Every structure is written in structure tokens, then in C-alpha cells.
Amino acid sequence: MRVLIGCEVSGVVRDEFIKRGHDAMSCDILPTEKGFAHYQGDVMDVINDGWDLGIFFPPCTHLAVSGARWFKDKQDEQRFAIWFFMALTRARIEKIAIENPIGIMSTRYRKPDQIIQPWQFGHGETKATCIWVKNLPLLKPTNIVAGREHRIWKMPPSPSRGRERSRTFQGIAEAMATQWG
């Protein structure tokens, strides 16, 4: 299966699909942190290249409720973020999953099909993550663990904070590749 992982720098999800024999490519305006099979550029440049599955992680800065206090000062940025998210929903790809934190897309688009937590996939942390799907099943938890901590939310300011906060947990990436691949 040909799989496009849009807005992914880490390569975590891409690599799980490749491990399982899929033709997977990540795409982001930033270079990948590791590996290969990455297109550095706008996902819209490659979105119509005949993919069977698209998994997208659009930037959440102007969509997540955690940034709501700045929405009034960044209306143009928010309009673009909403447009970008919606463009991903309209991609001509048979199967699509879009991931984002709890935010305004629940009212601007529709309620998410599922909200998952890292602790459902082997990580003792909390981070509510919304998933909207098209022609895909909901993810089934693979390893429910105790010891739930708010580590992501508590990260101190740093140059890499945004990237680390948006990194897909390994257990979630494995579930996506196993259950959707």
C-alpha cells in the first residue's frame, strides 16, 4: 500500500509502515530527523500522487484549545490553519486519518471520530488526541498502562518544545501501522 504521512518530521509513523512492507513517505516543510523516504516541502505538492492511505498531523498551534488565549490576535493564521486542515479532509485519497489535539476543529468541521490517549498504547502519559477518519476503523487500544502523567503538558519552554510535544508516541505509531496497514 502507498502511504503518505503528512506533516511528520520524526519519521516515527512512516518507519512503522515501512517496517511492515508498505511504500510509505513522510512529508513536511522541515527535513526529517532520520532516515529516508521523506519529501521536504508542502504536502499539497504530493497529496494527489496516487496514495492509498493518508495520515496527516497538521500543525495545531492555531487550532488547539491550549492556544485559545492567543486566537484573537492571530485570526489570519487561524483562518489558514482551518483551510489547511479542511484541504486535508478533501484529499483524493481512499483512506484518511487526521490527528490533532482537542481544539476548534470539533466545531469548525465535526466532532472527531475518536479521542485516544498514549496510556492506551503502552505509554504512561496523558495527552488527549483527536482522530478524524475516512474509510478506516477506529484504533483499538493495544496496551493499557497505569501511572498516567501529564509530562507533555509540563514540558518547560525550549527551542525543541513544539517538536517534542507533537511527536507521535511509538505505541500509537505501531497501532496505526498494524491496524490501518
SESE-539403 format. One record per atom (N, C-alpha, C): residue in one letter; residue number from 1; x, y, z. Coordinates in steps of 0.001 Angstrom, whole numbers, m for minus. Example, Ala and Ser with C-alpha at 12.3 -4.5 7.8 and 13.67 -1.06 7.14 Angstrom:
% residues 2
+------+-----+---------+---------+---------+
| code | pos |       x |       y |       z |
+------+-----+---------+---------+---------+
|    a |   1 |   13190 |   m5690 |    7800 |
|    a |   1 |   12300 |   m4500 |    7800 |
|    a |   1 |   13200 |   m3300 |    7800 |
|    s |   2 |   12850 |   m2250 |    7080 |
|    s |   2 |   13670 |   m1060 |    7140 |
|    s |   2 |   12900 |      30 |    7870 |
+------+-----+---------+---------+---------+
This chain:
% residues 181
+------+-----+---------+---------+---------+
| code | pos |       x |       y |       z |
+------+-----+---------+---------+---------+
|    m |   1 |     845 |   m1174 |       0 |
|    m |   1 |       0 |       0 |       0 |
|    m |   1 |     894 |    1243 |       0 |
|    r |   2 |     478 |    2272 |    m714 |
|    r |   2 |    1196 |    3555 |    m753 |
|    r |   2 |     624 |    4466 |     333 |
|    v |   3 |    1501 |    4886 |    1247 |
|    v |   3 |    1068 |    5632 |    2427 |
|    v |   3 |    1806 |    6963 |    2511 |
|    l |   4 |    1046 |    8042 |    2606 |
|    l |   4 |    1609 |    9379 |    2787 |
|    l |   4 |    1380 |    9802 |    4225 |
|    i |   5 |    2465 |   10146 |    4903 |
|    i |   5 |    2383 |   10647 |    6274 |
|    i |   5 |    2685 |   12139 |    6199 |
|    g |   6 |    1656 |   12957 |    6252 |
|    g |   6 |    1821 |   14394 |    6067 |
|    g |   6 |    2070 |   15139 |    7359 |
|    c |   7 |    2979 |   16102 |    7299 |
|    c |   7 |    3334 |   16962 |    8435 |
|    c |   7 |    4003 |   16146 |    9533 |
|    e |   8 |    4919 |   15276 |    9139 |
|    e |   8 |    5673 |   14462 |   10089 |
|    e |   8 |    7165 |   14654 |    9861 |
|    v |   9 |    7851 |   15131 |   10885 |
|    v |   9 |    9299 |   15333 |   10838 |
|    v |   9 |   10036 |   14128 |   11428 |
|    s |  10 |    9469 |   13546 |   12471 |
|    s |  10 |   10162 |   12491 |   13218 |
|    s |  10 |   10363 |   11210 |   12429 |
|    g |  11 |    9452 |   10884 |   11532 |
|    g |  11 |    9535 |    9630 |   10794 |
|    g |  11 |    9018 |    8435 |   11581 |
|    v |  12 |    8474 |    8655 |   12767 |
|    v |  12 |    8028 |    7558 |   13630 |
|    v |  12 |    6917 |    6742 |   12960 |
|    v |  13 |    5895 |    7412 |   12445 |
|    v |  13 |    4779 |    6695 |   11808 |
|    v |  13 |    5234 |    6110 |   10477 |
|    r |  14 |    5942 |    6917 |    9683 |
|    r |  14 |    6445 |    6444 |    8380 |
|    r |  14 |    7240 |    5153 |    8542 |
|    d |  15 |    8158 |    5127 |    9513 |
|    d |  15 |    9023 |    3965 |    9691 |
|    d |  15 |    8243 |    2717 |   10089 |
|    e |  16 |    7169 |    2866 |   10850 |
|    e |  16 |    6360 |    1705 |   11225 |
|    e |  16 |    5670 |    1096 |   10005 |
|    f |  17 |    5201 |    1937 |    9084 |
|    f |  17 |    4596 |    1405 |    7859 |
|    f |  17 |    5655 |     746 |    6975 |
|    i |  18 |    6830 |    1347 |    6872 |
|    i |  18 |    7913 |     754 |    6071 |
|    i |  18 |    8311 |    m602 |    6645 |
|    k |  19 |    8407 |    m716 |    7975 |
|    k |  19 |    8756 |   m1993 |    8626 |
|    k |  19 |    7789 |   m3099 |    8230 |
|    r |  20 |    6565 |   m2725 |    7930 |
|    r |  20 |    5538 |   m3705 |    7598 |
|    r |  20 |    5380 |   m3890 |    6092 |
|    g |  21 |    6340 |   m3380 |    5329 |
|    g |  21 |    6372 |   m3633 |    3892 |
|    g |  21 |    5613 |   m2652 |    3018 |
|    h |  22 |    5164 |   m1544 |    3566 |
|    h |  22 |    4415 |    m568 |    2776 |
|    h |  22 |    5359 |     447 |    2134 |
|    d |  23 |    4914 |    1013 |    1055 |
|    d |  23 |    5630 |    2098 |     378 |
|    d |  23 |    5170 |    3392 |    1046 |
|    a |  24 |    5890 |    3818 |    2072 |
|    a |  24 |    5475 |    4971 |    2869 |
|    a |  24 |    6472 |    6108 |    2728 |
|    m |  25 |    5925 |    7330 |    2735 |
|    m |  25 |    6750 |    8528 |    2655 |
|    m |  25 |    6194 |    9565 |    3624 |
|    s |  26 |    7095 |   10187 |    4376 |
|    s |  26 |    6689 |   11313 |    5208 |
|    s |  26 |    6905 |   12595 |    4416 |
|    c |  27 |    6254 |   13646 |    4864 |
|    c |  27 |    6345 |   14928 |    4171 |
|    c |  27 |    6196 |   16038 |    5192 |
|    d |  28 |    7064 |   17025 |    5102 |
|    d |  28 |    6972 |   18191 |    5967 |
|    d |  28 |    7807 |   19302 |    5341 |
|    i |  29 |    7541 |   20532 |    5733 |
|    i |  29 |    8358 |   21634 |    5224 |
|    i |  29 |    9745 |   21628 |    5862 |
|    l |  30 |    9899 |   20864 |    6954 |
|    l |  30 |   11194 |   20704 |    7604 |
|    l |  30 |   11822 |   19376 |    7184 |
|    p |  31 |   13136 |   19255 |    7283 |
|    p |  31 |   13771 |   17970 |    6966 |
|    p |  31 |   13410 |   16919 |    8008 |
|    t |  32 |   13478 |   15664 |    7612 |
|    t |  32 |   13207 |   14579 |    8547 |
|    t |  32 |   14340 |   14477 |    9559 |
|    e |  33 |   14020 |   13999 |   10731 |
|    e |  33 |   15039 |   13833 |   11770 |
|    e |  33 |   15949 |   12657 |   11495 |
|    k |  34 |   15436 |   11689 |   10753 |
|    k |  34 |   16223 |   10489 |   10485 |
|    k |  34 |   15694 |    9787 |    9257 |
|    g |  35 |   16521 |    8955 |    8720 |
|    g |  35 |   16088 |    8069 |    7662 |
|    g |  35 |   15963 |    8702 |    6287 |
|    f |  36 |   15054 |    8169 |    5548 |
|    f |  36 |   14870 |    8495 |    4139 |
|    f |  36 |   13380 |    8505 |    3855 |
|    a |  37 |   12986 |    8413 |    2616 |
|    a |  37 |   11568 |    8384 |    2238 |
|    a |  37 |   10835 |    9586 |    2814 |
|    h |  38 |   11418 |   10755 |    2604 |
|    h |  38 |   10837 |   11991 |    3124 |
|    h |  38 |   10878 |   13051 |    2025 |
|    y |  39 |    9753 |   13696 |    1813 |
|    y |  39 |    9687 |   14827 |     900 |
|    y |  39 |    9686 |   16090 |    1733 |
|    q |  40 |   10709 |   16920 |    1555 |
|    q |  40 |   10751 |   18188 |    2269 |
|    q |  40 |   10078 |   19240 |    1402 |
|    g |  41 |    8893 |   19649 |    1821 |
|    g |  41 |    8117 |   20624 |    1078 |
|    g |  41 |    6666 |   20582 |    1528 |
|    d |  42 |    5846 |   21286 |     807 |
|    d |  42 |    4422 |   21385 |    1108 |
|    d |  42 |    3732 |   20070 |     767 |
|    v |  43 |    2966 |   19521 |    1690 |
|    v |  43 |    2255 |   18270 |    1460 |
|    v |  43 |    1310 |   18395 |     261 |
|    m |  44 |     840 |   19595 |     m22 |
|    m |  44 |     m61 |   19784 |   m1165 |
|    m |  44 |     647 |   19522 |   m2498 |
|    d |  45 |    1974 |   19562 |   m2493 |
|    d |  45 |    2735 |   19245 |   m3710 |
|    d |  45 |    2614 |   17775 |   m4094 |
|    v |  46 |    2407 |   16903 |   m3111 |
|    v |  46 |    2420 |   15459 |   m3367 |
|    v |  46 |    1120 |   14749 |   m2979 |
|    i |  47 |     153 |   15477 |   m2489 |
|    i |  47 |   m1059 |   14854 |   m1955 |
|    i |  47 |   m1873 |   14104 |   m3010 |
|    n |  48 |   m1753 |   14480 |   m4257 |
|    n |  48 |   m2533 |   13827 |   m5319 |
|    n |  48 |   m1705 |   12864 |   m6157 |
|    d |  49 |    m674 |   12284 |   m5553 |
|    d |  49 |     230 |   11390 |   m6284 |
|    d |  49 |    m140 |    9912 |   m6161 |
|    g |  50 |   m1392 |    9599 |   m5989 |
|    g |  50 |   m1853 |    8210 |   m6022 |
|    g |  50 |   m1651 |    7431 |   m4738 |
|    w |  51 |   m1919 |    8035 |   m3607 |
|    w |  51 |   m1768 |    7364 |   m2316 |
|    w |  51 |   m3003 |    6547 |   m1986 |
|    d |  52 |   m2808 |    5432 |   m1289 |
|    d |  52 |   m3921 |    4610 |    m817 |
|    d |  52 |   m4389 |    5049 |     570 |
|    l |  53 |   m3451 |    5582 |    1352 |
|    l |  53 |   m3733 |    5994 |    2720 |
|    l |  53 |   m2966 |    7277 |    3005 |
|    g |  54 |   m3649 |    8238 |    3596 |
|    g |  54 |   m3007 |    9471 |    4039 |
|    g |  54 |   m3243 |    9652 |    5525 |
|    i |  55 |   m2155 |    9817 |    6272 |
|    i |  55 |   m2247 |   10111 |    7699 |
|    i |  55 |   m1613 |   11477 |    7888 |
|    f |  56 |   m2392 |   12402 |    8431 |
|    f |  56 |   m1950 |   13791 |    8485 |
|    f |  56 |   m1932 |   14319 |    9915 |
|    f |  57 |    m894 |   15088 |   10206 |
|    f |  57 |    m684 |   15705 |   11507 |
|    f |  57 |    m546 |   17217 |   11315 |
|    p |  58 |   m1621 |   17899 |   10907 |
|    p |  58 |   m1499 |   19332 |   10626 |
|    p |  58 |   m1087 |   20114 |   11877 |
|    p |  59 |    m324 |   21175 |   11698 |
|    p |  59 |      91 |   21977 |   12856 |
|    p |  59 |   m1120 |   22432 |   13672 |
|    c |  60 |    m965 |   22354 |   14994 |
|    c |  60 |   m2100 |   22638 |   15871 |
|    c |  60 |   m2007 |   23994 |   16557 |
|    t |  61 |    m946 |   24734 |   16313 |
|    t |  61 |    m713 |   25993 |   17021 |
|    t |  61 |   m1938 |   26904 |   17036 |
|    h |  62 |   m2631 |   27010 |   15929 |
|    h |  62 |   m3766 |   27930 |   15825 |
|    h |  62 |   m5116 |   27213 |   15871 |
|    l |  63 |   m5086 |   25915 |   16257 |
|    l |  63 |   m6311 |   25121 |   16310 |
|    l |  63 |   m6609 |   24553 |   17692 |
|    a |  64 |   m5584 |   24277 |   18479 |
|    a |  64 |   m5745 |   23608 |   19770 |
|    a |  64 |   m6281 |   24553 |   20841 |
|    v |  65 |   m7112 |   24023 |   21734 |
|    v |  65 |   m7658 |   24854 |   22808 |
|    v |  65 |   m6564 |   25392 |   23720 |
|    s |  66 |   m5418 |   24723 |   23760 |
|    s |  66 |   m4323 |   25201 |   24614 |
|    s |  66 |   m3815 |   26576 |   24179 |
|    g |  67 |   m4082 |   26961 |   22941 |
|    g |  67 |   m3660 |   28272 |   22459 |
|    g |  67 |   m4788 |   29274 |   22322 |
|    a |  68 |   m5935 |   28970 |   22903 |
|    a |  68 |   m7130 |   29800 |   22716 |
|    a |  68 |   m6935 |   31249 |   23151 |
|    r |  69 |   m6113 |   31494 |   24142 |
|    r |  69 |   m5938 |   32878 |   24621 |
|    r |  69 |   m5294 |   33778 |   23566 |
|    w |  70 |   m4634 |   33182 |   22550 |
|    w |  70 |   m3995 |   33983 |   21501 |
|    w |  70 |   m4822 |   34040 |   20210 |
|    f |  71 |   m5948 |   33338 |   20156 |
|    f |  71 |   m6738 |   33289 |   18926 |
|    f |  71 |   m7118 |   34677 |   18413 |
|    k |  72 |   m7526 |   35575 |   19296 |
|    k |  72 |   m7988 |   36893 |   18848 |
|    k |  72 |   m6884 |   37699 |   18174 |
|    d |  73 |   m5637 |   37423 |   18509 |
|    d |  73 |   m4504 |   38155 |   17933 |
|    d |  73 |   m3951 |   37511 |   16672 |
|    k |  74 |   m4437 |   36318 |   16342 |
|    k |  74 |   m3870 |   35576 |   15208 |
|    k |  74 |   m4970 |   35019 |   14311 |
|    q |  75 |   m5915 |   35861 |   13949 |
|    q |  75 |   m7056 |   35395 |   13177 |
|    q |  75 |   m6683 |   34968 |   11763 |
|    d |  76 |   m5754 |   35672 |   11114 |
|    d |  76 |   m5332 |   35265 |    9772 |
|    d |  76 |   m4657 |   33902 |    9804 |
|    e |  77 |   m3773 |   33695 |   10802 |
|    e |  77 |   m3091 |   32416 |   10943 |
|    e |  77 |   m4093 |   31297 |   11212 |
|    q |  78 |   m5100 |   31593 |   12028 |
|    q |  78 |   m6105 |   30586 |   12326 |
|    q |  78 |   m6941 |   30253 |   11083 |
|    r |  79 |   m7305 |   31262 |   10310 |
|    r |  79 |   m8065 |   31006 |    9073 |
|    r |  79 |   m7276 |   30079 |    8150 |
|    f |  80 |   m5970 |   30329 |    8021 |
|    f |  80 |   m5150 |   29465 |    7178 |
|    f |  80 |   m5074 |   28050 |    7757 |
|    a |  81 |   m4917 |   27925 |    9074 |
|    a |  81 |   m4835 |   26609 |    9708 |
|    a |  81 |   m6119 |   25808 |    9467 |
|    i |  82 |   m7256 |   26470 |    9552 |
|    i |  82 |   m8543 |   25809 |    9291 |
|    i |  82 |   m8622 |   25401 |    7823 |
|    w |  83 |   m8235 |   26302 |    6919 |
|    w |  83 |   m8246 |   25971 |    5491 |
|    w |  83 |   m7372 |   24751 |    5211 |
|    f |  84 |   m6165 |   24727 |    5791 |
|    f |  84 |   m5223 |   23629 |    5570 |
|    f |  84 |   m5812 |   22310 |    6076 |
|    f |  85 |   m6351 |   22319 |    7283 |
|    f |  85 |   m6973 |   21124 |    7850 |
|    f |  85 |   m8083 |   20622 |    6919 |
|    m |  86 |   m8937 |   21521 |    6478 |
|    m |  86 |  m10051 |   21132 |    5611 |
|    m |  86 |   m9576 |   20632 |    4254 |
|    a |  87 |   m8503 |   21215 |    3728 |
|    a |  87 |   m7941 |   20733 |    2463 |
|    a |  87 |   m7480 |   19280 |    2611 |
|    l |  88 |   m6939 |   18933 |    3764 |
|    l |  88 |   m6529 |   17549 |    4002 |
|    l |  88 |   m7733 |   16618 |    4023 |
|    t |  89 |   m8847 |   17059 |    4570 |
|    t |  89 |  m10050 |   16217 |    4614 |
|    t |  89 |  m10593 |   15950 |    3218 |
|    r |  90 |  m10322 |   16866 |    2283 |
|    r |  90 |  m10853 |   16737 |     918 |
|    r |  90 |   m9884 |   16073 |     m54 |
|    a |  91 |   m8751 |   15588 |     446 |
|    a |  91 |   m7763 |   14952 |    m434 |
|    a |  91 |   m8393 |   13757 |   m1157 |
|    r |  92 |   m7970 |   13550 |   m2385 |
|    r |  92 |   m8474 |   12424 |   m3177 |
|    r |  92 |   m7687 |   11157 |   m2823 |
|    i |  93 |   m7848 |   10738 |   m1594 |
|    i |  93 |   m7193 |    9539 |   m1070 |
|    i |  93 |   m8300 |    8688 |    m456 |
|    e |  94 |   m8298 |    7403 |    m769 |
|    e |  94 |   m9363 |    6493 |    m318 |
|    e |  94 |   m9511 |    6455 |    1205 |
|    k |  95 |   m8385 |    6351 |    1912 |
|    k |  95 |   m8412 |    6246 |    3373 |
|    k |  95 |   m7608 |    7397 |    3963 |
|    i |  96 |   m8207 |    8084 |    4924 |
|    i |  96 |   m7555 |    9249 |    5527 |
|    i |  96 |   m7747 |    9223 |    7043 |
|    a |  97 |   m6680 |    9613 |    7741 |
|    a |  97 |   m6764 |    9872 |    9183 |
|    a |  97 |   m6099 |   11217 |    9428 |
|    i |  98 |   m6741 |   12054 |   10218 |
|    i |  98 |   m6179 |   13354 |   10591 |
|    i |  98 |   m6143 |   13412 |   12112 |
|    e |  99 |   m4967 |   13765 |   12631 |
|    e |  99 |   m4736 |   13819 |   14071 |
|    e |  99 |   m4542 |   15264 |   14493 |
|    n | 100 |   m5105 |   15631 |   15630 |
|    n | 100 |   m4922 |   16958 |   16203 |
|    n | 100 |   m5374 |   16914 |   17654 |
|    p | 101 |   m4838 |   17793 |   18493 |
|    p | 101 |   m5323 |   17849 |   19872 |
|    p | 101 |   m6768 |   18359 |   19927 |
|    i | 102 |   m7347 |   18327 |   21098 |
|    i | 102 |   m8680 |   18881 |   21281 |
|    i | 102 |   m8616 |   20365 |   20908 |
|    g | 103 |   m9518 |   20786 |   20046 |
|    g | 103 |   m9469 |   22160 |   19569 |
|    g | 103 |  m10717 |   22566 |   18818 |
|    i | 104 |  m10563 |   23598 |   18016 |
|    i | 104 |  m11715 |   24202 |   17353 |
|    i | 104 |  m12253 |   23397 |   16178 |
|    m | 105 |  m11495 |   22414 |   15673 |
|    m | 105 |  m11992 |   21661 |   14528 |
|    m | 105 |  m13190 |   20786 |   14896 |
|    s | 106 |  m13401 |   20558 |   16184 |
|    s | 106 |  m14582 |   19815 |   16621 |
|    s | 106 |  m15867 |   20589 |   16334 |
|    t | 107 |  m15759 |   21926 |   16243 |
|    t | 107 |  m16929 |   22736 |   15899 |
|    t | 107 |  m16834 |   23279 |   14483 |
|    r | 108 |  m15648 |   23570 |   14019 |
|    r | 108 |  m15495 |   24120 |   12667 |
|    r | 108 |  m15681 |   23058 |   11586 |
|    y | 109 |  m15364 |   21808 |   11903 |
|    y | 109 |  m15507 |   20701 |   10954 |
|    y | 109 |  m16578 |   19749 |   11481 |
|    r | 110 |  m16191 |   18892 |   12387 |
|    r | 110 |  m17124 |   17981 |   13050 |
|    r | 110 |  m16410 |   17364 |   14240 |
|    k | 111 |  m17165 |   16718 |   15090 |
|    k | 111 |  m16571 |   16031 |   16234 |
|    k | 111 |  m15605 |   14963 |   15708 |
|    p | 112 |  m14521 |   14715 |   16428 |
|    p | 112 |  m13606 |   13662 |   15987 |
|    p | 112 |  m14281 |   12296 |   16100 |
|    d | 113 |  m13808 |   11370 |   15303 |
|    d | 113 |  m14335 |   10013 |   15369 |
|    d | 113 |  m13854 |    9293 |   16621 |
|    q | 114 |  m12712 |    9735 |   17146 |
|    q | 114 |  m12115 |    9050 |   18277 |
|    q | 114 |  m11177 |   10005 |   19008 |
|    i | 115 |  m11089 |    9838 |   20320 |
|    i | 115 |  m10074 |   10521 |   21112 |
|    i | 115 |   m9261 |    9438 |   21800 |
|    i | 116 |   m7966 |    9428 |   21539 |
|    i | 116 |   m7087 |    8412 |   22113 |
|    i | 116 |   m6140 |    9046 |   23120 |
|    q | 117 |   m5523 |    8203 |   23924 |
|    q | 117 |   m4539 |    8608 |   24927 |
|    q | 117 |   m3303 |    7712 |   24794 |
|    p | 118 |   m2104 |    8252 |   25043 |
|    p | 118 |    m898 |    7412 |   24987 |
|    p | 118 |    m963 |    6206 |   25925 |
|    w | 119 |   m1615 |    6346 |   27094 |
|    w | 119 |   m1679 |    5248 |   28049 |
|    w | 119 |   m2480 |    4042 |   27526 |
|    q | 120 |   m3217 |    4230 |   26428 |
|    q | 120 |   m3929 |    3111 |   25804 |
|    q | 120 |   m3014 |    2296 |   24887 |
|    f | 121 |   m1798 |    2826 |   24651 |
|    f | 121 |    m879 |    2214 |   23694 |
|    f | 121 |     524 |    2012 |   24282 |
|    g | 122 |     569 |    1784 |   25612 |
|    g | 122 |    1829 |    1420 |   26238 |
|    g | 122 |    2665 |    2528 |   26835 |
|    h | 123 |    2151 |    3749 |   26894 |
|    h | 123 |    2910 |    4873 |   27440 |
|    h | 123 |    2153 |    5441 |   28640 |
|    g | 124 |    2813 |    5570 |   29777 |
|    g | 124 |    2157 |    6025 |   30994 |
|    g | 124 |    1947 |    7522 |   31047 |
|    e | 125 |    1355 |    8062 |   30022 |
|    e | 125 |    1157 |    9510 |   29939 |
|    e | 125 |    m245 |    9817 |   29443 |
|    t | 126 |    m646 |   11065 |   29710 |
|    t | 126 |   m1919 |   11544 |   29189 |
|    t | 126 |   m1644 |   12613 |   28140 |
|    k | 127 |   m2381 |   12569 |   27077 |
|    k | 127 |   m2354 |   13588 |   26032 |
|    k | 127 |   m3528 |   13260 |   25103 |
|    a | 128 |   m4666 |   13852 |   25390 |
|    a | 128 |   m5860 |   13571 |   24589 |
|    a | 128 |   m5606 |   13983 |   23141 |
|    t | 129 |   m5811 |   13047 |   22237 |
|    t | 129 |   m5541 |   13268 |   20823 |
|    t | 129 |   m6760 |   12872 |   20004 |
|    c | 130 |   m7259 |   13813 |   19227 |
|    c | 130 |   m8425 |   13567 |   18377 |
|    c | 130 |   m7993 |   12954 |   17056 |
|    i | 131 |   m8816 |   12067 |   16546 |
|    i | 131 |   m8577 |   11477 |   15227 |
|    i | 131 |   m9880 |   11511 |   14440 |
|    w | 132 |   m9793 |   12057 |   13234 |
|    w | 132 |  m10893 |   12040 |   12278 |
|    w | 132 |  m10501 |   11034 |   11203 |
|    v | 133 |  m11386 |   10113 |   10863 |
|    v | 133 |  m11057 |    9089 |    9872 |
|    v | 133 |  m12058 |    9076 |    8724 |
|    k | 134 |  m11552 |    8602 |    7591 |
|    k | 134 |  m12387 |    8337 |    6415 |
|    k | 134 |  m12016 |    6943 |    5915 |
|    n | 135 |  m12984 |    6040 |    5906 |
|    n | 135 |  m12804 |    4668 |    5441 |
|    n | 135 |  m11736 |    3891 |    6219 |
|    l | 136 |  m11611 |    4194 |    7508 |
|    l | 136 |  m10675 |    3478 |    8383 |
|    l | 136 |  m11398 |    3101 |    9669 |
|    p | 137 |  m11002 |    1988 |   10288 |
|    p | 137 |  m11580 |    1659 |   11590 |
|    p | 137 |  m10975 |    2536 |   12676 |
|    l | 138 |  m11660 |    2618 |   13798 |
|    l | 138 |  m11098 |    3302 |   14952 |
|    l | 138 |   m9929 |    2474 |   15474 |
|    l | 139 |   m8945 |    3152 |   16055 |
|    l | 139 |   m7807 |    2432 |   16629 |
|    l | 139 |   m8244 |    1708 |   17897 |
|    k | 140 |   m7832 |     463 |   18020 |
|    k | 140 |   m8107 |    m310 |   19226 |
|    k | 140 |   m6901 |    m188 |   20152 |
|    p | 141 |   m7130 |      66 |   21443 |
|    p | 141 |   m6012 |     106 |   22383 |
|    p | 141 |   m5223 |   m1200 |   22334 |
|    t | 142 |   m3910 |   m1082 |   22469 |
|    t | 142 |   m3043 |   m2256 |   22360 |
|    t | 142 |   m2365 |   m2632 |   23669 |
|    n | 143 |   m2224 |   m1675 |   24592 |
|    n | 143 |   m1504 |   m1949 |   25833 |
|    n | 143 |   m1848 |    m872 |   26858 |
|    i | 144 |   m2921 |   m1076 |   27593 |
|    i | 144 |   m3349 |     m86 |   28588 |
|    i | 144 |   m2430 |    m177 |   29803 |
|    v | 145 |   m1868 |     970 |   30185 |
|    v | 145 |    m929 |    1006 |   31310 |
|    v | 145 |   m1388 |    2001 |   32371 |
|    a | 146 |    m889 |    1798 |   33580 |
|    a | 146 |   m1175 |    2707 |   34694 |
|    a | 146 |     m62 |    3754 |   34766 |
|    g | 147 |     m72 |    4551 |   35828 |
|    g | 147 |     985 |    5537 |   36019 |
|    g | 147 |     867 |    6713 |   35083 |
|    r | 148 |    m321 |    7200 |   34889 |
|    r | 148 |    m568 |    8260 |   33909 |
|    r | 148 |     m88 |    9616 |   34407 |
|    e | 149 |     743 |   10255 |   33600 |
|    e | 149 |    1365 |   11523 |   33956 |
|    e | 149 |    1119 |   12549 |   32853 |
|    h | 150 |    1114 |   13830 |   33213 |
|    h | 150 |     930 |   14924 |   32258 |
|    h | 150 |    2287 |   15463 |   31799 |
|    r | 151 |    3202 |   14606 |   31407 |
|    r | 151 |    4555 |   15023 |   31051 |
|    r | 151 |    4584 |   16006 |   29887 |
|    i | 152 |    3827 |   15762 |   28855 |
|    i | 152 |    3848 |   16608 |   27663 |
|    i | 152 |    3422 |   18028 |   28009 |
|    w | 153 |    2358 |   18149 |   28774 |
|    w | 153 |    1837 |   19454 |   29153 |
|    w | 153 |    2822 |   20226 |   30017 |
|    k | 154 |    3617 |   19510 |   30827 |
|    k | 154 |    4539 |   20138 |   31772 |
|    k | 154 |    5906 |   20495 |   31166 |
|    m | 155 |    6127 |   20209 |   29894 |
|    m | 155 |    7439 |   20484 |   29305 |
|    m | 155 |    7801 |   21961 |   29454 |
|    p | 156 |    9027 |   22253 |   29900 |
|    p | 156 |    9442 |   23651 |   30030 |
|    p | 156 |    9704 |   24269 |   28658 |
|    p | 157 |    9672 |   25598 |   28586 |
|    p | 157 |    9993 |   26254 |   27311 |
|    p | 157 |   11398 |   25878 |   26839 |
|    s | 158 |   11524 |   25643 |   25544 |
|    s | 158 |   12816 |   25346 |   24933 |
|    s | 158 |   12659 |   25453 |   23425 |
|    p | 159 |   13761 |   25536 |   22686 |
|    p | 159 |   13659 |   25601 |   21222 |
|    p | 159 |   13012 |   24352 |   20600 |
|    s | 160 |   13129 |   23214 |   21272 |
|    s | 160 |   12587 |   21974 |   20707 |
|    s | 160 |   11238 |   21579 |   21310 |
|    r | 161 |   10667 |   22417 |   22162 |
|    r | 161 |    9426 |   22076 |   22860 |
|    r | 161 |    8287 |   21723 |   21900 |
|    g | 162 |    8053 |   22551 |   20901 |
|    g | 162 |    6967 |   22294 |   19955 |
|    g | 162 |    7123 |   20970 |   19239 |
|    r | 163 |    8335 |   20688 |   18810 |
|    r | 163 |    8591 |   19432 |   18094 |
|    r | 163 |    8382 |   18235 |   19020 |
|    e | 164 |    8867 |   18337 |   20247 |
|    e | 164 |    8720 |   17229 |   21188 |
|    e | 164 |    7260 |   17021 |   21595 |
|    r | 165 |    6519 |   18098 |   21745 |
|    r | 165 |    5097 |   17987 |   22108 |
|    r | 165 |    4276 |   17349 |   20995 |
|    s | 166 |    4699 |   17523 |   19758 |
|    s | 166 |    3916 |   17000 |   18642 |
|    s | 166 |    4369 |   15608 |   18183 |
|    r | 167 |    5429 |   15084 |   18757 |
|    r | 167 |    5950 |   13764 |   18363 |
|    r | 167 |    4918 |   12672 |   18657 |
|    t | 168 |    4697 |   11793 |   17694 |
|    t | 168 |    3780 |   10675 |   17863 |
|    t | 168 |    4432 |    9619 |   18754 |
|    f | 169 |    3692 |    9134 |   19720 |
|    f | 169 |    4194 |    8083 |   20596 |
|    f | 169 |    4385 |    6802 |   19793 |
|    q | 170 |    5446 |    6075 |   20101 |
|    q | 170 |    5790 |    4853 |   19375 |
|    q | 170 |    4643 |    3852 |   19352 |
|    g | 171 |    3982 |    3648 |   20494 |
|    g | 171 |    2880 |    2687 |   20556 |
|    g | 171 |    1701 |    3064 |   19672 |
|    i | 172 |    1449 |    4364 |   19542 |
|    i | 172 |     371 |    4825 |   18656 |
|    i | 172 |     773 |    4613 |   17201 |
|    a | 173 |    2028 |    4900 |   16876 |
|    a | 173 |    2519 |    4681 |   15509 |
|    a | 173 |    2420 |    3208 |   15123 |
|    e | 174 |    2803 |    2339 |   16056 |
|    e | 174 |    2708 |     896 |   15793 |
|    e | 174 |    1260 |     475 |   15578 |
|    a | 175 |     341 |    1003 |   16392 |
|    a | 175 |   m1075 |     659 |   16229 |
|    a | 175 |   m1602 |    1134 |   14879 |
|    m | 176 |   m1222 |    2333 |   14471 |
|    m | 176 |   m1656 |    2846 |   13167 |
|    m | 176 |   m1184 |    1923 |   12048 |
|    a | 177 |      81 |    1551 |   12086 |
|    a | 177 |     635 |     718 |   11009 |
|    a | 177 |      40 |    m678 |   11022 |
|    t | 178 |    m156 |   m1237 |   12192 |
|    t | 178 |    m708 |   m2583 |   12300 |
|    t | 178 |   m2199 |   m2630 |   11948 |
|    q | 179 |   m2951 |   m1675 |   12464 |
|    q | 179 |   m4400 |   m1715 |   12287 |
|    q | 179 |   m4875 |   m1064 |   10990 |
|    w | 180 |   m4151 |     m87 |   10470 |
|    w | 180 |   m4560 |     576 |    9241 |
|    w | 180 |   m3782 |     100 |    8028 |
|    g | 181 |   m2669 |    m582 |    8259 |
|    g | 181 |   m1848 |   m1064 |    7141 |
|    g | 181 |   m2318 |   m2405 |    6662 |
+------+-----+---------+---------+---------+
